[in-house]
Amino acid sequence: MKDKKLPLSMHLKELRLRLLMSLISVLIFAFISFIYWQKIISIIWSKDINLIYISPQEAFLTRIKVSFICGILLSVPVTLYQAWEFIKPALTESEQKITLVLGTVSTILFFLAVYFNVFIVTPKITNFFLKSAQPVLTPLISISSYTSFLLNMTIAFAFISQFPLLMVLGSTLGIVDSKVFIRNRRLIIIFIFTLAAIITPPDALSQLVLALPMWGLYEFGLVLIKLLGKIDKKKQVKPVEGGH
């Protein structure tokens, strides 16, 4: 039998091992990122500004911060694999397929959101702010403040990238009726813009840049729910047809 019941101590031991493997992968990638710090900064910063540091330790602490963030991001595939190997024995074959599909879509959306923000959204927003202040003011932006701004925007985009998956899971598990998402479309769109205003820096452009992709992801979630609904209906019809 494949699904042998193991004692709790064995599960905890395996969980500790997989958490340790995930942590080691984070530390390895963080160490590599620490070494190649200059290349990473040259890639992620906006070329329109000259970053400065205003305290002796600021550059070094920012280097550590960026290294760990890169370590976490780069180790996501390893962490997901460890999580998959841990939960896989408890899942049926159909549940494994669904989990693989949702996990793959979730990972793709996550990395697309990170890329979209780091290389498109944040540079354009930064450039807009710089142009709006010129020629009256001279920008003296510290590396710490720019990194924090970039990190906050990236976290916000990574979070909203999972919106379609949360909708699908809520509908599939019966937590929320799929019809609720369709009936309350206007209210949800208002909620999206309100949420964008809360989790982004306090300016209208950042809020709009986050709210519009959230709106698009919400519509994408509706499409996924409708597709899954059609698949479920086909599965329910097949046994009935086979019985005649």
N, C-alpha and C positions, 0 to 999 in steps of 0.2 A: 504493500500500500504506500502510495506517495504521501498521503496526508496523515502521517502518524502524529498523534498528540504528544507534544513534548512538555515536560514540566516547566513551570514558570521560571525557575532558575536558569534553564537553558535559553529561554527566550530573552531574559535580561542579559545573559552573557553575550548572546549574539548581537543584541541591541547595542551594548557597550562597545563591542568590537567594530560594528559598522559606524557608530558615532565617532570612534577613534580614527577610523580610516578617513572619514569625511573631514575631521579636524586636521589630520596630517596633510591631506590634499590642499586644504586652505592655507596652511603654513608654508607648504612647498611653493605654491603659486604666489603667495605673498612675498616670500623671499626672492623669487625670480623677479617679481615686479619691483621690489626694492632695489635690486641691482640695475634694472633697466628703467629706473625712475625718469631720467631725462627724456628718453624716447617717448614714454607714456605721456608725460606732461606736454611735450611738443605736439603730440597727436590730439589730445583732448582740449587744449586751451584755444581760445580765439586768437587768431593771428593779428587782430586789430588792436590788441592791447598789450602793453608791457607789464607783466606781473611783477610785483615787488613784495618784499617782506619787511614788516615794521617792528619786529622783535627778534632777538638773537636766535630763539628756538623755533620760530614760526615755520621756517622752511623745512627743518628737520621733522617736526611733528606732523606737518602736512604730508611729507614724504611717507611717513609711517602710516598715516591715515589712508592715503591713496593706495599704498601697497596692500593693505588689508582689504580694502574694498575690491581691488582687482583680484586678490586671492579668493574672495568669496564668490565673485562673479565667474571666474575661470573654473572654479571647482564645482559649479552647479551641476554639470553632467555627472561627475563622480558622486556627488551627494544624492542625486536622483537615482543613480544606479544602485547605491547602497540601500536606499529606501525601498526601491523596487524588489531587490533580492530579499529584503526582510519581510515584506507583506505578501509576496507572490505565493508562498505555500498555502496561505489562508484563503486564496481566491480560487473560484471556479474558472474553468477555461474561458467562458464568456465574459466573466468579470475581469480576467486578465487582459482580454482584447480591448474592452472598454477603457480600462485603466491605461493601457499603452497608448491608445489613440488620444485620450484626454491629456495624458502626460506629455506626449509629443507636441500637441497643439499648444499646450500651456508653455512649454519651453521655447517653442518658436516665437510665440507672441511676446514672451518675456525678453528675449534677446533682440527682437525687432524693436521693441519699445525702448530698450537701452540704446541701441544704435541710433534710432530716430531722434532721441533727445540729445545724445552726446554730440552727434555730428551734424544735425540739422537744426533742431529747435533752439537749444541753448546758444549756439553761435549767432543765430539770427536775432534772437531776443537781445543778446549782449550788444550786437552791432547797432540795433535800433536804439537802445538806451544811450550808447556812446554818441551817436549822431544827433540825438535829441538834446544832448548837453553841450555840444560844440557850437560856436567857438568860445562860448562864455567860460566854460570850466575845462580844466585839464584832468583827465582820468588818472588817478593813482590807485589802482585796484590791487589789494594784497592777494597773494596766492591762497591764503586761508579763506578769505571771503568768497573768492571765485570758486574754489573747490566746494565750499559749503553750498553755494547757490546751485552749482552743477549737481551735487549729490541730492539736494532736496528735490530738484526737478526730475532727476533720474528715478528716485524712489517713487515719486508721484506717478510717473509714466509706467514704471514696472507694476505698480499696484493696479492701475486702471486697465493694464493689458490683460489682467485675469478676469475682467468683468464678464465676458461671454461665458467663461468656464463656470463662474459662480452662478450665473443664470441657469445654465444647463444642469448643474448639480442640484440646485434648488428645485428645479422642475422635475428632474428624474427621481430624486429622493422623496418627492411629495411635500417638501417643506413649503414651497410656493407653487400655486397653480399657474401653469403656463399662460392661462388666459389673463391673469393679473398683469403680466408684463405688457400685454397688448392693450387691455382696457385702460390702464393708467399711463399710457405713453406720454401724454403731455406733462403729467406730474413727475414722471421719472426724468424727463428732459430738464425740467426746472431743478430737480434734485441734483442732476449731473452738474449743472452750472453752479449751483450752490456749493457742492462738494469741491469743485475745481477752485472756487474762491477761497475755500478753507485750507486746502493742502498745498497751494502754490504760494510763491512770494506775493506780497500785497500790491500787485499791479494788474491792470486790466488785460494787458497783452499776454502775460503768462497764463492767466486764468482762461482766456479765450483759446490759446494754443493747446491747453490741456483738455478743455471742455469739448472741443470739436472732435478730437480722436475718441473721447469717451462716448460721445453720441454715436459715432460710427461703429464702435465696438458693441454698443447696445443694440444697434440695428443688426449687426453680425450675429449677436447672441440670439435674437429673434429668429433669424434664418436657421441657425443650428437647432433651436428648439422645434421649429416646424419640420425640419428634416428628420429629427429623431422621432417625432410624433408619427410621421408617415411610415417609418421603419417599424415602429411598435405595432401599428395597425396591420401591416402586412404579416407580421409574426402571429398576430392574433387570428387573422383570417385563415392562415395555412392549416392549423389543426382542424378547423371547422370543415374546410374543403376535403381534408383527408378522411374525415369520418363518414362522408357520404359514399 
